């Protein structure tokens, strides 16, 4: 593997590790796991999503997501209900308690939110848009979508 390719890979790994560390801190502070917090956040952005679509969006197996969702449903944070389009399918949405938990996690105490705000103010909108565009291009190339 070429040196530059390795540097791209390690850079993405390091950023992902830093993000997960901050997510873990916020999740621990509110008494849930980082995967549970990520699922709550994802459901806040896309309500009424099917389990397999959620697993695909998070790039995880159905069984991993299913067990975590079961625990979120038991805790009253997520609601499982029949799909309006397909009665055989089940969709997921945030319960009111899940919305509250998410707000509690991502409030002004959140180190993740504080650091992301600092990224926004330090780097600037144009550079962030360039970064996001480049990341999308790299992802597309890596997945053979280009």
C-alpha positions as CSV (number, residue, x, y, z in Angstrom):
1,X,0.0,0.0,0.0
2,X,1.3,3.4,-0.9
3,X,2.3,5.8,1.9
4,X,-0.4,8.4,1.2
5,X,-3.1,5.7,1.1
6,X,-1.9,4.5,4.6
7,X,-2.0,8.0,5.9
8,X,-5.6,8.5,4.7
9,X,-6.6,5.3,6.3
10,X,-4.9,6.0,9.6
11,X,-6.3,9.6,9.7
12,X,-9.8,8.3,9.3
13,X,-9.2,5.6,12.0
14,X,-7.9,8.3,14.4
15,X,-10.8,10.6,13.9
16,X,-13.3,7.8,14.3
17,X,-11.6,6.7,17.5
18,X,-11.7,10.3,18.9
19,X,-15.4,10.6,18.0
20,X,-16.3,7.3,19.6
21,X,-14.4,8.3,22.8
22,X,-16.4,11.5,23.1
23,X,-19.6,9.7,22.3
24,X,-18.8,7.1,25.0
25,X,-18.2,9.9,27.5
26,X,-21.6,11.5,26.8
27,X,-23.4,8.1,26.8
28,X,-21.8,7.1,30.1
29,X,-22.8,10.4,31.6
30,X,-26.5,9.7,30.9
31,X,-26.3,5.9,31.7
32,X,-26.4,4.3,28.2
33,X,-23.9,2.7,25.8
34,X,-22.4,4.6,22.9
35,X,-24.2,2.3,20.4
36,X,-27.5,3.1,22.2
37,X,-26.7,6.9,21.9
38,X,-25.9,6.5,18.2
39,X,-29.1,4.7,17.6
40,X,-31.1,7.4,19.5
41,X,-29.4,10.1,17.5
42,X,-30.0,8.2,14.2
43,X,-33.7,7.8,15.0
44,X,-34.0,11.5,15.8
45,X,-32.8,12.2,12.3
46,X,-34.9,9.5,10.6
47,X,-38.0,8.4,12.4
48,X,-40.0,5.3,11.4
49,X,-37.1,3.4,10.1
50,X,-37.0,-0.4,9.7
51,X,-34.5,-2.4,11.7
52,X,-32.6,-3.6,8.7
53,X,-32.4,0.0,7.3
54,X,-31.1,1.2,10.6
55,X,-28.4,-1.6,10.7
56,X,-27.4,-0.7,7.1
57,X,-27.2,3.0,7.9
58,X,-24.9,2.2,10.9
59,X,-23.0,-0.4,8.9
60,X,-23.7,-3.1,11.5
61,X,-25.3,-6.5,11.5
62,X,-29.1,-6.8,12.1
63,X,-28.4,-9.0,15.2
64,X,-26.1,-6.4,16.8
65,X,-28.7,-3.6,16.2
66,X,-31.7,-5.9,17.2
67,X,-30.3,-6.7,20.6
68,X,-29.5,-3.0,21.3
69,X,-32.9,-1.9,20.1
70,X,-34.6,-4.5,22.3
71,X,-32.8,-2.9,25.3
72,X,-33.8,0.6,24.2
73,X,-37.5,-0.6,23.8
74,X,-37.4,-2.2,27.3
75,X,-36.0,1.0,28.7
76,X,-38.9,3.0,27.1
77,X,-36.5,5.0,24.9
78,X,-37.6,3.6,21.5
79,X,-41.0,2.5,20.2
80,X,-41.5,-0.5,17.9
81,X,-44.6,-0.3,15.8
82,X,-46.1,-1.9,12.7
83,X,-45.2,-0.1,9.4
84,X,-47.9,1.9,7.8
85,X,-46.7,0.8,4.4
86,X,-46.2,-2.9,5.1
87,X,-48.1,-4.6,7.9
88,X,-45.5,-7.4,8.1
89,X,-42.7,-4.9,8.8
90,X,-41.9,-3.1,12.0
91,X,-40.6,0.4,12.2
92,X,-38.7,2.2,15.0
93,X,-39.1,5.7,16.4
94,X,-37.9,7.6,19.4
95,X,-40.2,7.6,22.4
96,X,-40.6,10.9,24.3
97,X,-38.2,9.5,27.0
98,X,-35.7,8.7,24.2
99,X,-35.9,12.3,23.0
100,X,-35.2,13.5,26.6
101,X,-32.3,11.1,26.9
102,X,-30.8,12.4,23.7
103,X,-31.2,16.1,24.8
104,X,-29.6,15.2,28.1
105,X,-26.6,13.6,26.4
106,X,-26.1,16.4,23.8
107,X,-26.6,19.4,26.1
108,X,-24.1,22.1,26.9
109,X,-22.2,19.6,29.2
110,X,-21.4,17.4,26.1
111,X,-17.7,17.5,25.4
112,X,-18.5,16.2,21.9
113,X,-20.8,19.1,21.2
114,X,-18.3,21.6,22.6
115,X,-15.5,20.1,20.5
116,X,-17.6,20.0,17.3
117,X,-18.5,23.7,17.8
118,X,-14.8,24.4,18.2
119,X,-14.1,22.5,14.9
120,X,-16.8,24.6,13.2
121,X,-15.3,27.9,14.4
122,X,-11.7,27.0,14.0
123,X,-11.8,25.4,10.5
124,X,-14.6,27.5,8.9
125,X,-17.6,26.6,6.8
126,X,-15.8,26.5,3.4
127,X,-13.1,24.1,4.5
128,X,-15.6,21.9,6.3
129,X,-17.7,21.6,3.1
130,X,-14.5,20.7,1.2
131,X,-13.6,18.1,3.8
132,X,-17.1,16.6,3.6
133,X,-17.0,16.5,-0.2
134,X,-13.5,14.9,-0.1
135,X,-14.7,12.3,2.4
136,X,-17.7,11.4,0.2
137,X,-15.4,11.0,-2.8
138,X,-13.0,8.8,-0.9
139,X,-16.0,6.7,0.4
140,X,-17.4,6.3,-3.1
141,X,-14.0,5.2,-4.5
142,X,-13.5,2.7,-1.7
143,X,-17.0,1.3,-2.3
144,X,-16.5,1.1,-6.0
145,X,-19.3,3.6,-6.6
146,X,-17.3,6.2,-8.6
